[in-house]
Amino acid sequence: MKVLPKTLLLLAGIVWFIAGGNVTWIGIQSYADYLNILHLLGSSFVFIFFLWMFSKIVQKHSLRIQGYTSKQPFYFFFDRPSFIMMAFMMSMGIILRVFHLVSFEFIAVFYTGLGLALCLAGLQFMHHFYTQLNRRFL
């Protein structure tokens, strides 16, 4: 199924936001016994680092998508390396939790910061979509 390029921005935003929501939820659930100021600061640092990293990725993909001049397959909101990175990150997250390779404390701090950064990156994609609605952009 092919979609307009600006629709790819919306799809990317939805995928990133849902993924971020799921990761955040796992982190928040793990915070039950570990909620303190140091852990919240840790989550904040994780959030800031990943937001910085994800903002660059959002910009890169938004520019790539805006360069399309015709309809594209719906999965073109990412390029191949990004899909590989996403699969790797998901696999590592599942492995870390299923095999208890890290503590719930780590999951609480890391996942909450990471998930919130993913959510905000999703909103950045949605903002790019919104700004394209009134432009002559396919």
GULUMGU-384818 format. One record per residue: residue in three letters; chain; y, z, x of N, C-alpha, C in turn. Coordinates in pm, 1 decimal. Layout:
BEGIN
<site resn="ALA" chain="A" n_Y="Y" n_Z="Z" n_X="X" ca_Y="Y" ca_Z="Z" ca_X="X" c_Y="Y" c_Z="Z" c_X="X"/>
...
END
This chain:
BEGIN
<site resn="MET" chain="A" n_Y="-117.5" n_Z="0.0" n_X="83.8" ca_Y="0.0" ca_Z="0.0" ca_X="0.0" c_Y="124.3" c_Z="0.0" c_X="88.7"/>
<site resn="LYS" chain="A" n_Y="212.3" n_Z="-94.0" n_X="64.1" ca_Y="335.0" ca_Z="-103.5" ca_X="141.9" c_Y="451.0" c_Z="-45.7" c_X="61.9"/>
<site resn="VAL" chain="A" n_Y="542.6" n_Z="17.6" n_X="135.4" ca_Y="657.9" ca_Z="81.9" ca_X="72.4" c_Y="784.6" c_Z="42.8" c_X="147.3"/>
<site resn="LEU" chain="A" n_Y="897.4" n_Z="64.8" n_X="83.0" ca_Y="1025.4" ca_Z="40.1" ca_X="147.9" c_Y="1042.3" c_Z="134.9" c_X="266.6"/>
<site resn="PRO" chain="A" n_Y="1111.5" n_Z="90.2" n_X="370.3" ca_Y="1130.3" ca_Z="177.4" ca_X="486.9" c_Y="1190.7" c_Z="313.2" c_X="453.9"/>
<site resn="LYS" chain="A" n_Y="1290.4" n_Z="315.5" n_X="363.9" ca_Y="1350.7" ca_Z="445.5" ca_X="333.0" c_Y="1250.1" c_Z="539.0" c_X="266.9"/>
<site resn="THR" chain="A" n_Y="1150.6" n_Z="483.4" n_X="197.5" ca_Y="1046.3" ca_Z="566.1" ca_X="137.0" c_Y="962.8" c_Z="634.6" c_X="244.9"/>
<site resn="LEU" chain="A" n_Y="949.4" n_Z="569.9" n_X="359.7" ca_Y="877.6" ca_Z="632.5" ca_X="471.7" c_Y="946.5" c_Z="761.5" c_X="515.1"/>
<site resn="LEU" chain="A" n_Y="1079.6" n_Z="762.9" n_X="508.7" ca_Y="1153.6" ca_Z="884.9" ca_X="543.3" c_Y="1120.3" c_Z="997.1" c_X="445.5"/>
<site resn="LEU" chain="A" n_Y="1112.9" n_Z="962.4" n_X="318.2" ca_Y="1078.0" ca_Z="1062.7" ca_X="217.0" c_Y="935.0" c_Z="1111.1" c_X="236.0"/>
<site resn="LEU" chain="A" n_Y="842.8" n_Z="1019.1" n_X="260.9" ca_Y="702.9" ca_Z="1058.2" ca_X="283.8" c_Y="690.6" c_Z="1151.0" c_X="404.5"/>
<site resn="ALA" chain="A" n_Y="760.3" n_Z="1117.3" n_X="511.8" ca_Y="757.6" ca_Z="1203.2" ca_X="630.7" c_Y="810.3" c_Z="1341.8" c_X="596.2"/>
<site resn="GLY" chain="A" n_Y="918.7" n_Z="1346.2" n_X="521.3" ca_Y="975.7" ca_Z="1474.7" ca_X="481.9" c_Y="879.9" c_Z="1557.4" c_X="399.3"/>
<site resn="ILE" chain="A" n_Y="812.7" n_Z="1493.8" n_X="305.5" ca_Y="717.1" ca_Z="1564.9" ca_X="220.4" c_Y="599.9" c_Z="1616.9" c_X="302.9"/>
<site resn="VAL" chain="A" n_Y="544.2" n_Z="1531.4" n_X="388.7" ca_Y="429.3" ca_Z="1571.6" ca_X="471.5" c_Y="467.1" c_Z="1688.1" c_X="562.0"/>
<site resn="TRP" chain="A" n_Y="579.5" n_Z="1677.9" n_X="630.6" ca_Y="621.4" ca_Z="1784.2" ca_X="722.1" c_Y="651.9" c_Z="1912.7" c_X="645.7"/>
<site resn="PHE" chain="A" n_Y="716.6" n_Z="1901.0" n_X="530.7" ca_Y="753.2" ca_Z="2020.9" ca_X="454.6" c_Y="628.9" c_Z="2092.4" c_X="401.8"/>
<site resn="ILE" chain="A" n_Y="534.7" n_Z="2016.6" n_X="347.4" ca_Y="410.9" ca_Z="2078.3" ca_X="297.0" c_Y="331.7" c_Z="2141.1" c_X="411.1"/>
<site resn="ALA" chain="A" n_Y="319.4" n_Z="2069.6" n_X="522.2" ca_Y="248.3" ca_Z="2125.6" ca_X="638.0" c_Y="317.1" c_Z="2253.6" c_X="684.4"/>
<site resn="GLY" chain="A" n_Y="448.2" n_Z="2249.3" n_X="693.0" ca_Y="523.3" ca_Z="2367.7" ca_X="734.5" c_Y="506.2" c_Z="2483.8" c_X="639.1"/>
<site resn="GLY" chain="A" n_Y="504.9" n_Z="2453.8" n_X="510.0" ca_Y="483.3" ca_Z="2559.1" ca_X="410.9" c_Y="347.3" c_Z="2624.2" c_X="426.5"/>
<site resn="ASN" chain="A" n_Y="245.7" n_Z="2543.0" n_X="449.1" ca_Y="110.2" ca_Z="2597.4" ca_X="467.6" c_Y="101.3" c_Z="2683.0" c_X="593.4"/>
<site resn="VAL" chain="A" n_Y="157.5" n_Z="2635.8" n_X="703.1" ca_Y="153.6" ca_Z="2711.0" ca_X="828.6" c_Y="233.8" c_Z="2840.8" c_X="814.2"/>
<site resn="THR" chain="A" n_Y="349.9" n_Z="2831.5" n_X="751.0" ca_Y="431.5" ca_Z="2951.6" ca_X="728.9" c_Y="355.8" c_Z="3053.7" c_X="645.8"/>
<site resn="TRP" chain="A" n_Y="289.3" n_Z="3008.7" n_X="540.9" ca_Y="214.3" ca_Z="3098.8" ca_X="453.7" c_Y="104.7" c_Z="3172.1" c_X="531.7"/>
<site resn="ILE" chain="A" n_Y="34.2" n_Z="3101.1" n_X="617.7" ca_Y="-69.1" ca_Z="3164.7" ca_X="701.2" c_Y="-4.2" c_Z="3270.9" c_X="790.0"/>
<site resn="GLY" chain="A" n_Y="109.5" n_Z="3237.4" n_X="849.0" ca_Y="179.7" ca_Z="3332.9" ca_X="934.5" c_Y="226.2" c_Z="3455.5" c_X="858.9"/>
<site resn="ILE" chain="A" n_Y="284.7" n_Z="3434.5" n_X="742.7" ca_Y="335.2" ca_Z="3546.7" ca_X="662.9" c_Y="221.1" c_Z="3637.6" c_X="618.7"/>
<site resn="GLN" chain="A" n_Y="109.7" n_Z="3578.1" n_X="576.7" ca_Y="-5.6" ca_Z="3659.6" ca_X="536.9" c_Y="-55.7" c_Z="3744.5" c_X="653.3"/>
<site resn="SER" chain="A" n_Y="-46.7" n_Z="3692.6" n_X="773.3" ca_Y="-93.9" ca_Z="3765.8" ca_X="891.3" c_Y="2.7" c_Z="3876.0" c_X="933.2"/>
<site resn="TYR" chain="A" n_Y="125.1" n_Z="3871.8" n_X="882.9" ca_Y="226.2" ca_Z="3970.3" ca_X="919.6" c_Y="203.0" c_Z="4107.4" c_X="854.5"/>
<site resn="ALA" chain="A" n_Y="111.0" n_Z="4119.7" n_X="763.4" ca_Y="93.6" ca_Z="4241.7" ca_X="683.7" c_Y="101.7" c_Z="4370.2" c_X="766.0"/>
<site resn="ASP" chain="A" n_Y="30.4" n_Z="4377.5" n_X="875.5" ca_Y="26.3" ca_Z="4500.2" ca_X="955.9" c_Y="112.3" c_Z="4493.5" c_X="1081.2"/>
<site resn="TYR" chain="A" n_Y="185.4" n_Z="4385.9" n_X="1100.3" ca_Y="254.7" ca_Z="4366.2" ca_X="1227.6" c_Y="404.8" c_Z="4345.8" c_X="1213.6"/>
<site resn="LEU" chain="A" n_Y="458.6" n_Z="4371.6" n_X="1098.0" ca_Y="600.0" ca_Z="4343.1" ca_X="1074.6" c_Y="687.8" c_Z="4445.6" c_X="1146.8"/>
<site resn="ASN" chain="A" n_Y="756.9" n_Z="4399.6" n_X="1249.2" ca_Y="855.4" ca_Z="4483.0" ca_X="1318.7" c_Y="958.8" c_Z="4391.4" c_X="1382.9"/>
<site resn="ILE" chain="A" n_Y="1062.6" n_Z="4450.5" n_X="1436.2" ca_Y="1174.8" ca_Z="4372.3" ca_X="1488.7" c_Y="1134.1" c_Z="4282.8" c_X="1606.0"/>
<site resn="LEU" chain="A" n_Y="1046.3" n_Z="4330.9" n_X="1692.7" ca_Y="1003.8" ca_Z="4248.7" ca_X="1806.6" c_Y="927.7" c_Z="4124.8" c_X="1761.5"/>
<site resn="HIS" chain="A" n_Y="842.8" n_Z="4141.8" n_X="1662.7" ca_Y="767.9" ca_Z="4026.6" ca_X="1612.8" c_Y="860.0" c_Z="3928.1" c_X="1540.5"/>
<site resn="LEU" chain="A" n_Y="956.6" n_Z="3980.3" n_X="1466.5" ca_Y="1052.2" ca_Z="3891.2" ca_X="1400.4" c_Y="1135.7" c_Z="3814.9" c_X="1503.6"/>
<site resn="LEU" chain="A" n_Y="1173.4" n_Z="3882.6" n_X="1610.5" ca_Y="1244.3" ca_Z="3813.5" ca_X="1718.9" c_Y="1155.2" c_Z="3707.3" c_X="1782.4"/>
<site resn="GLY" chain="A" n_Y="1028.5" n_Z="3740.6" n_X="1801.6" ca_Y="933.7" ca_Z="3643.1" ca_X="1855.8" c_Y="922.3" c_Z="3520.6" c_X="1767.1"/>
<site resn="SER" chain="A" n_Y="910.2" n_Z="3543.6" n_X="1636.0" ca_Y="904.6" ca_Z="3431.0" ca_X="1541.9" c_Y="1032.6" c_Z="3349.1" c_X="1548.8"/>
<site resn="SER" chain="A" n_Y="1145.5" n_Z="3416.6" n_X="1567.2" ca_Y="1273.9" ca_Z="3346.1" ca_X="1577.2" c_Y="1277.9" c_Z="3256.3" c_X="1700.3"/>
<site resn="PHE" chain="A" n_Y="1227.6" n_Z="3306.0" n_X="1812.4" ca_Y="1224.7" ca_Z="3224.1" ca_X="1933.5" c_Y="1130.8" c_Z="3104.6" c_X="1917.4"/>
<site resn="VAL" chain="A" n_Y="1015.2" n_Z="3128.0" n_X="1856.4" ca_Y="921.6" ca_Z="3017.7" ca_X="1830.5" c_Y="989.1" c_Z="2914.7" c_X="1740.1"/>
<site resn="PHE" chain="A" n_Y="1057.1" n_Z="2962.7" n_X="1636.1" ca_Y="1127.7" ca_Z="2875.1" ca_X="1543.2" c_Y="1231.7" c_Z="2790.0" c_X="1616.3"/>
<site resn="ILE" chain="A" n_Y="1314.7" n_Z="2853.8" n_X="1696.7" ca_Y="1421.5" ca_Z="2781.8" ca_X="1767.6" c_Y="1363.3" c_Z="2676.7" c_X="1862.4"/>
<site resn="PHE" chain="A" n_Y="1260.1" n_Z="2714.3" n_X="1936.6" ca_Y="1198.7" ca_Z="2619.3" ca_X="2029.8" c_Y="1142.4" c_Z="2498.3" c_X="1956.4"/>
<site resn="PHE" chain="A" n_Y="1063.1" n_Z="2522.9" n_X="1850.7" ca_Y="1000.6" ca_Z="2410.7" ca_X="1780.8" c_Y="1101.6" c_Z="2331.5" c_X="1698.9"/>
<site resn="LEU" chain="A" n_Y="1204.7" n_Z="2395.9" n_X="1648.0" ca_Y="1307.9" ca_Z="2320.8" ca_X="1577.3" c_Y="1376.6" c_Z="2224.3" c_X="1673.5"/>
<site resn="TRP" chain="A" n_Y="1404.3" n_Z="2269.9" n_X="1793.7" ca_Y="1463.6" ca_Z="2183.0" ca_X="1896.1" c_Y="1371.1" c_Z="2063.5" c_X="1922.6"/>
<site resn="MET" chain="A" n_Y="1242.4" n_Z="2091.4" n_X="1940.0" ca_Y="1145.9" ca_Z="1985.7" ca_X="1969.1" c_Y="1129.1" c_Z="1891.1" c_X="1849.2"/>
<site resn="PHE" chain="A" n_Y="1112.3" n_Z="1948.0" n_X="1730.1" ca_Y="1089.9" ca_Z="1865.7" ca_X="1611.6" c_Y="1213.3" c_Z="1784.2" c_X="1574.8"/>
<site resn="SER" chain="A" n_Y="1332.5" n_Z="1836.4" n_X="1600.1" ca_Y="1454.1" ca_Z="1760.2" ca_X="1569.3" c_Y="1458.4" c_Z="1630.4" c_X="1648.8"/>
<site resn="LYS" chain="A" n_Y="1413.6" n_Z="1635.2" n_X="1773.2" ca_Y="1406.4" ca_Z="1513.4" ca_X="1854.4" c_Y="1305.1" c_Z="1415.2" c_X="1795.2"/>
<site resn="ILE" chain="A" n_Y="1192.7" n_Z="1467.4" n_X="1748.0" ca_Y="1089.1" ca_Z="1382.4" ca_X="1688.5" c_Y="1140.3" c_Z="1320.5" c_X="1558.8"/>
<site resn="VAL" chain="A" n_Y="1209.0" n_Z="1399.6" n_X="1477.1" ca_Y="1266.0" ca_Z="1348.3" ca_X="1351.9" c_Y="1363.3" c_Z="1235.3" c_X="1382.4"/>
<site resn="GLN" chain="A" n_Y="1448.9" n_Z="1256.0" n_X="1480.0" ca_Y="1546.7" ca_Z="1153.3" ca_X="1515.7" c_Y="1477.2" c_Z="1025.5" c_X="1562.5"/>
<site resn="LYS" chain="A" n_Y="1376.9" n_Z="1041.8" n_X="1647.9" ca_Y="1302.8" ca_Z="926.2" ca_X="1701.4" c_Y="1238.5" c_Z="845.9" c_X="1588.3"/>
<site resn="HIS" chain="A" n_Y="1168.8" n_Z="914.0" n_X="1498.3" ca_Y="1100.1" ca_Z="843.6" ca_X="1390.2" c_Y="1198.5" c_Z="787.1" c_X="1287.9"/>
<site resn="SER" chain="A" n_Y="1306.6" n_Z="858.4" n_X="1262.0" ca_Y="1405.6" ca_Z="807.6" ca_X="1167.1" c_Y="1467.7" c_Z="678.1" c_X="1218.4"/>
<site resn="LEU" chain="A" n_Y="1501.0" n_Z="674.2" n_X="1345.7" ca_Y="1557.0" ca_Z="550.8" ca_X="1403.4" c_Y="1455.1" c_Z="437.6" c_X="1400.3"/>
<site resn="ARG" chain="A" n_Y="1330.0" n_Z="469.3" n_X="1432.0" ca_Y="1224.2" ca_Z="366.8" ca_X="1429.0" c_Y="1209.3" c_Z="312.4" c_X="1287.3"/>
<site resn="ILE" chain="A" n_Y="1203.3" n_Z="401.5" n_X="1189.8" ca_Y="1185.2" ca_Z="360.8" ca_X="1050.2" c_Y="1304.8" c_Z="279.8" c_X="1002.3"/>
<site resn="GLN" chain="A" n_Y="1425.4" n_Z="321.3" n_X="1037.4" ca_Y="1544.8" ca_Z="249.3" ca_X="993.8" c_Y="1554.1" c_Z="110.6" c_X="1057.1"/>
<site resn="GLY" chain="A" n_Y="1476.4" n_Z="87.5" n_X="1162.0" ca_Y="1473.1" ca_Z="-44.3" ca_X="1224.7" c_Y="1384.3" c_Z="-143.9" c_X="1152.1"/>
<site resn="TYR" chain="A" n_Y="1302.3" n_Z="-96.3" n_X="1059.9" ca_Y="1216.6" ca_Z="-187.3" ca_X="983.4" c_Y="1302.1" c_Z="-269.2" c_X="887.7"/>
<site resn="THR" chain="A" n_Y="1267.8" n_Z="-397.0" n_X="872.3" ca_Y="1344.6" ca_Z="-485.5" ca_X="784.1" c_Y="1265.3" c_Z="-530.3" c_X="662.3"/>
<site resn="SER" chain="A" n_Y="1142.4" n_Z="-482.5" n_X="651.3" ca_Y="1060.0" ca_Z="-518.0" ca_X="535.5" c_Y="969.9" c_Z="-399.9" c_X="501.1"/>
<site resn="LYS" chain="A" n_Y="899.0" n_Z="-413.8" n_X="390.6" ca_Y="807.3" ca_Z="-307.8" ca_X="349.6" c_Y="700.8" c_Z="-286.2" c_X="456.9"/>
<site resn="GLN" chain="A" n_Y="657.9" n_Z="-160.9" n_X="469.7" ca_Y="559.5" ca_Z="-122.3" ca_X="570.4" c_Y="448.5" c_Z="-40.9" c_X="504.5"/>
<site resn="PRO" chain="A" n_Y="330.5" n_Z="-34.1" n_X="566.9" ca_Y="224.8" ca_Z="52.4" ca_X="514.0" c_Y="275.8" c_Z="196.5" c_X="504.9"/>
<site resn="PHE" chain="A" n_Y="235.1" n_Z="267.4" n_X="400.3" ca_Y="287.7" ca_Z="401.6" ca_X="374.0" c_Y="265.9" c_Z="498.8" c_X="489.3"/>
<site resn="TYR" chain="A" n_Y="164.2" n_Z="474.7" n_X="570.7" ca_Y="134.8" ca_Z="566.5" ca_X="680.7" c_Y="219.4" c_Z="537.4" c_X="805.5"/>
<site resn="PHE" chain="A" n_Y="309.6" n_Z="442.8" n_X="800.0" ca_Y="395.8" ca_Z="412.1" ca_X="914.5" c_Y="510.0" c_Z="512.1" c_X="931.1"/>
<site resn="PHE" chain="A" n_Y="508.9" n_Z="621.2" n_X="853.3" ca_Y="611.1" ca_Z="723.1" ca_X="876.0" c_Y="589.0" c_Z="790.0" c_X="1011.4"/>
<site resn="PHE" chain="A" n_Y="467.8" n_Z="775.9" n_X="1066.8" ca_Y="435.7" ca_Z="820.9" ca_X="1202.3" c_Y="385.9" c_Z="700.8" c_X="1280.7"/>
<site resn="ASP" chain="A" n_Y="396.5" n_Z="709.9" n_X="1411.5" ca_Y="330.7" ca_Z="611.1" ca_X="1496.1" c_Y="197.0" c_Z="670.7" c_X="1541.7"/>
<site resn="ARG" chain="A" n_Y="117.0" n_Z="591.2" n_X="1608.0" ca_Y="-17.2" ca_Z="634.9" ca_X="1649.2" c_Y="-15.2" c_Z="762.6" c_X="1734.4"/>
<site resn="PRO" chain="A" n_Y="69.7" n_Z="770.5" n_X="1838.1" ca_Y="70.2" ca_Z="894.2" ca_X="1918.1" c_Y="103.5" c_Z="1018.7" c_X="1835.4"/>
<site resn="SER" chain="A" n_Y="188.4" n_Z="1002.6" n_X="1735.9" ca_Y="224.7" ca_Z="1117.8" ca_X="1652.6" c_Y="109.0" c_Z="1161.6" c_X="1563.8"/>
<site resn="PHE" chain="A" n_Y="32.8" n_Z="1066.3" n_X="1512.1" ca_Y="-85.4" ca_Z="1103.2" ca_X="1434.1" c_Y="-187.5" c_Z="1174.4" c_X="1522.3"/>
<site resn="ILE" chain="A" n_Y="-203.0" n_Z="1127.4" n_X="1645.6" ca_Y="-295.8" ca_Z="1192.8" ca_X="1738.8" c_Y="-248.5" c_Z="1334.9" c_X="1768.4"/>
<site resn="MET" chain="A" n_Y="-118.8" n_Z="1352.0" n_X="1791.5" ca_Y="-63.7" ca_Z="1485.4" ca_X="1818.1" c_Y="-82.7" c_Z="1576.8" c_X="1697.1"/>
<site resn="MET" chain="A" n_Y="-59.0" n_Z="1523.4" n_X="1577.6" ca_Y="-76.2" ca_Z="1603.6" ca_X="1456.7" c_Y="-221.8" c_Z="1647.1" c_X="1442.5"/>
<site resn="ALA" chain="A" n_Y="-314.9" n_Z="1556.3" n_X="1464.3" ca_Y="-457.4" ca_Z="1589.9" ca_X="1454.2" c_Y="-495.2" c_Z="1695.0" c_X="1558.4"/>
<site resn="PHE" chain="A" n_Y="-441.5" n_Z="1681.7" n_X="1679.6" ca_Y="-468.8" ca_Z="1778.8" ca_X="1785.5" c_Y="-415.0" c_Z="1916.5" c_X="1747.7"/>
<site resn="MET" chain="A" n_Y="-291.2" n_Z="1921.7" n_X="1700.0" ca_Y="-231.0" ca_Z="2050.3" ca_X="1663.2" c_Y="-307.0" c_Z="2116.5" c_X="1548.6"/>
<site resn="MET" chain="A" n_Y="-344.3" n_Z="2038.0" n_X="1449.2" ca_Y="-420.5" ca_Z="2094.2" ca_X="1337.2" c_Y="-555.8" c_Z="2145.6" c_X="1384.8"/>
<site resn="SER" chain="A" n_Y="-622.7" n_Z="2066.5" n_X="1466.8" ca_Y="-754.4" ca_Z="2106.8" ca_X="1518.2" c_Y="-744.8" c_Z="2234.5" c_X="1600.0"/>
<site resn="MET" chain="A" n_Y="-645.4" n_Z="2241.5" n_X="1687.5" ca_Y="-628.9" ca_Z="2362.4" ca_X="1769.3" c_Y="-599.1" c_Z="2484.0" c_X="1682.5"/>
<site resn="GLY" chain="A" n_Y="-515.1" n_Z="2466.2" n_X="1581.7" ca_Y="-483.4" ca_Z="2577.2" ca_X="1492.0" c_Y="-605.9" c_Z="2627.6" c_X="1418.5"/>
<site resn="ILE" chain="A" n_Y="-687.4" n_Z="2535.4" n_X="1371.4" ca_Y="-810.1" ca_Z="2573.2" ca_X="1300.3" c_Y="-906.7" c_Z="2642.1" c_X="1395.4"/>
<site resn="ILE" chain="A" n_Y="-924.8" n_Z="2586.0" n_X="1514.2" ca_Y="-1016.5" ca_Z="2644.8" ca_X="1612.9" c_Y="-971.6" c_Z="2785.5" c_X="1651.7"/>
<site resn="LEU" chain="A" n_Y="-842.4" n_Z="2802.9" n_X="1676.0" ca_Y="-790.9" ca_Z="2934.8" ca_X="1714.2" c_Y="-819.7" c_Z="3040.0" c_X="1607.5"/>
<site resn="ARG" chain="A" n_Y="-804.5" n_Z="3000.7" n_X="1481.5" ca_Y="-825.9" ca_Z="3098.1" ca_X="1373.4" c_Y="-973.2" c_Z="3118.4" c_X="1341.8"/>
<site resn="VAL" chain="A" n_Y="-1050.0" n_Z="3010.8" n_X="1331.4" ca_Y="-1191.2" ca_Z="3020.9" ca_X="1292.0" c_Y="-1272.8" c_Z="3097.7" c_X="1395.3"/>
<site resn="PHE" chain="A" n_Y="-1246.0" n_Z="3072.6" n_X="1521.2" ca_Y="-1323.0" ca_Z="3138.7" ca_X="1626.7" c_Y="-1254.9" c_Z="3265.3" c_X="1679.5"/>
<site resn="HIS" chain="A" n_Y="-1148.6" n_Z="3307.7" n_X="1610.8" ca_Y="-1078.0" ca_Z="3432.0" ca_X="1645.6" c_Y="-1039.3" c_Z="3436.0" c_X="1793.3"/>
<site resn="LEU" chain="A" n_Y="-984.6" n_Z="3325.4" n_X="1842.0" ca_Y="-944.8" ca_Z="3316.1" ca_X="1982.4" c_Y="-809.6" c_Z="3381.6" c_X="2008.7"/>
<site resn="VAL" chain="A" n_Y="-735.8" n_Z="3407.5" n_X="1903.2" ca_Y="-608.0" ca_Z="3478.4" ca_X="1914.3" c_Y="-603.0" c_Z="3585.8" c_X="1806.3"/>
<site resn="SER" chain="A" n_Y="-517.7" n_Z="3683.0" n_X="1826.9" ca_Y="-507.1" ca_Z="3795.2" ca_X="1732.9" c_Y="-427.8" c_Z="3755.4" c_X="1608.4"/>
<site resn="PHE" chain="A" n_Y="-443.7" n_Z="3834.2" n_X="1502.8" ca_Y="-363.0" ca_Z="3814.0" ca_X="1382.6" c_Y="-215.4" c_Z="3834.3" c_X="1415.1"/>
<site resn="GLU" chain="A" n_Y="-189.1" n_Z="3920.1" n_X="1509.7" ca_Y="-51.8" ca_Z="3945.3" ca_X="1553.0" c_Y="10.3" c_Z="3816.5" c_X="1608.5"/>
<site resn="PHE" chain="A" n_Y="-64.3" n_Z="3745.9" n_X="1693.2" ca_Y="-16.8" ca_Z="3618.8" ca_X="1748.0" c_Y="2.7" c_Z="3517.4" c_X="1635.7"/>
<site resn="ILE" chain="A" n_Y="-94.9" n_Z="3509.1" n_X="1546.5" ca_Y="-85.7" ca_Z="3414.2" ca_X="1435.0" c_Y="38.2" c_Z="3443.2" c_X="1351.7"/>
<site resn="ALA" chain="A" n_Y="63.6" n_Z="3570.5" n_X="1324.7" ca_Y="180.5" ca_Z="3608.0" ca_X="1244.8" c_Y="309.3" c_Z="3559.2" c_X="1309.9"/>
<site resn="VAL" chain="A" n_Y="325.4" n_Z="3589.9" n_X="1436.3" ca_Y="449.1" ca_Z="3556.0" ca_X="1507.3" c_Y="461.8" c_Z="3405.0" c_X="1526.5"/>
<site resn="PHE" chain="A" n_Y="358.0" n_Z="3342.4" n_X="1579.6" ca_Y="363.7" ca_Z="3201.0" ca_X="1614.9" c_Y="367.9" c_Z="3111.4" c_X="1491.1"/>
<site resn="TYR" chain="A" n_Y="277.7" n_Z="3133.6" n_X="1397.6" ca_Y="269.1" ca_Z="3046.5" ca_X="1280.7" c_Y="393.2" c_Z="3055.1" c_X="1193.1"/>
<site resn="THR" chain="A" n_Y="451.2" n_Z="3174.0" n_X="1180.5" ca_Y="571.1" ca_Z="3186.0" ca_X="1097.4" c_Y="685.3" c_Z="3104.6" c_X="1157.4"/>
<site resn="GLY" chain="A" n_Y="708.1" n_Z="3118.6" n_X="1286.5" ca_Y="814.0" ca_Z="3040.7" ca_X="1351.1" c_Y="787.1" c_Z="2891.7" c_X="1348.7"/>
<site resn="LEU" chain="A" n_Y="663.8" n_Z="2853.2" n_X="1381.6" ca_Y="625.2" ca_Z="2712.2" ca_X="1382.3" c_Y="636.8" c_Z="2651.6" c_X="1242.5"/>
<site resn="GLY" chain="A" n_Y="585.5" n_Z="2722.0" n_X="1143.3" ca_Y="587.1" ca_Z="2670.9" ca_X="1006.6" c_Y="727.6" c_Z="2651.1" c_X="952.8"/>
<site resn="LEU" chain="A" n_Y="815.2" n_Z="2748.0" n_X="979.4" ca_Y="953.3" ca_Z="2733.6" ca_X="933.0" c_Y="1022.8" c_Z="2616.5" c_X="1002.1"/>
<site resn="ALA" chain="A" n_Y="993.0" n_Z="2594.7" n_X="1129.6" ca_Y="1050.2" ca_Z="2479.6" ca_X="1200.7" c_Y="998.4" c_Z="2348.1" c_X="1141.5"/>
<site resn="LEU" chain="A" n_Y="870.1" n_Z="2344.0" n_X="1106.7" ca_Y="814.0" ca_Z="2224.6" ca_X="1042.1" c_Y="882.1" c_Z="2198.7" c_X="908.0"/>
<site resn="CYS" chain="A" n_Y="903.6" n_Z="2304.9" n_X="830.3" ca_Y="971.4" ca_Z="2290.3" ca_X="700.8" c_Y="1111.3" c_Z="2232.3" c_X="719.2"/>
<site resn="LEU" chain="A" n_Y="1184.3" n_Z="2286.5" n_X="814.7" ca_Y="1319.9" ca_Z="2238.3" ca_X="836.9" c_Y="1320.3" c_Z="2094.1" c_X="887.3"/>
<site resn="ALA" chain="A" n_Y="1223.3" n_Z="2057.7" n_X="968.8" ca_Y="1211.6" ca_Z="1918.5" ca_X="1013.0" c_Y="1184.3" c_Z="1828.1" c_X="892.4"/>
<site resn="GLY" chain="A" n_Y="1100.6" n_Z="1874.7" n_X="800.4" ca_Y="1076.7" ca_Z="1799.4" ca_X="677.8" c_Y="1205.2" c_Z="1778.7" c_X="599.5"/>
<site resn="LEU" chain="A" n_Y="1286.5" n_Z="1883.3" n_X="592.1" ca_Y="1415.3" ca_Z="1870.4" ca_X="523.5" c_Y="1508.0" c_Z="1773.9" c_X="596.9"/>
<site resn="GLN" chain="A" n_Y="1498.6" n_Z="1768.0" n_X="729.1" ca_Y="1578.9" ca_Z="1671.6" ca_X="804.9" c_Y="1538.1" c_Z="1528.5" c_X="770.2"/>
<site resn="PHE" chain="A" n_Y="1407.6" n_Z="1503.3" n_X="759.0" ca_Y="1361.9" ca_Z="1370.7" ca_X="716.0" c_Y="1415.1" c_Z="1339.5" c_X="576.5"/>
<site resn="MET" chain="A" n_Y="1408.7" n_Z="1437.7" n_X="487.1" ca_Y="1458.3" ca_Z="1416.4" ca_X="350.8" c_Y="1608.3" c_Z="1389.8" c_X="351.2"/>
<site resn="HIS" chain="A" n_Y="1681.1" n_Z="1453.8" n_X="440.5" ca_Y="1824.5" ca_Z="1427.7" ca_X="453.2" c_Y="1848.1" c_Z="1283.2" c_X="498.4"/>
<site resn="HIS" chain="A" n_Y="1769.7" n_Z="1236.0" n_X="594.3" ca_Y="1781.1" ca_Z="1095.8" ca_X="637.7" c_Y="1752.2" c_Z="1002.3" c_X="519.9"/>
<site resn="PHE" chain="A" n_Y="1651.5" n_Z="1035.4" n_X="439.2" ca_Y="1620.6" ca_Z="955.8" ca_X="320.4" c_Y="1740.4" c_Z="954.2" c_X="226.3"/>
<site resn="TYR" chain="A" n_Y="1795.4" n_Z="1071.4" n_X="199.3" ca_Y="1907.7" ca_Z="1082.8" ca_X="106.0" c_Y="2028.3" c_Z="1001.7" c_X="153.3"/>
<site resn="THR" chain="A" n_Y="2056.5" n_Z="1006.7" n_X="283.2" ca_Y="2172.3" ca_Z="932.3" ca_X="334.2" c_Y="2150.8" c_Z="781.4" c_X="325.9"/>
<site resn="GLN" chain="A" n_Y="2025.3" n_Z="738.0" n_X="318.2" ca_Y="1995.3" ca_Z="594.8" ca_X="310.0" c_Y="1996.4" c_Z="542.7" c_X="166.9"/>
<site resn="LEU" chain="A" n_Y="1998.4" n_Z="631.5" n_X="68.3" ca_Y="1989.8" ca_Z="587.1" ca_X="-70.8" c_Y="2102.5" c_Z="493.0" c_X="-110.1"/>
<site resn="ASN" chain="A" n_Y="2222.1" n_Z="519.0" n_X="-64.0" ca_Y="2337.8" ca_Z="439.1" ca_X="-104.1" c_Y="2375.5" c_Z="332.2" c_X="-2.5"/>
<site resn="ARG" chain="A" n_Y="2293.2" n_Z="314.5" n_X="98.4" ca_Y="2320.4" ca_Z="212.2" ca_X="199.2" c_Y="2235.7" c_Z="88.9" c_X="172.2"/>
<site resn="ARG" chain="A" n_Y="2275.0" n_Z="-19.7" n_X="231.6" ca_Y="2195.4" ca_Z="-142.0" ca_X="221.2" c_Y="2082.0" c_Z="-133.3" c_X="321.6"/>
<site resn="PHE" chain="A" n_Y="1985.4" n_Z="-56.5" n_X="284.8" ca_Y="1869.4" ca_Z="-29.4" ca_X="370.7" c_Y="1747.6" c_Z="-43.6" c_X="281.9"/>
<site resn="LEU" chain="A" n_Y="1654.7" n_Z="-127.9" n_X="321.8" ca_Y="1535.1" ca_Z="-150.0" ca_X="240.3" c_Y="1462.6" c_Z="-22.4" c_X="211.0"/>
END
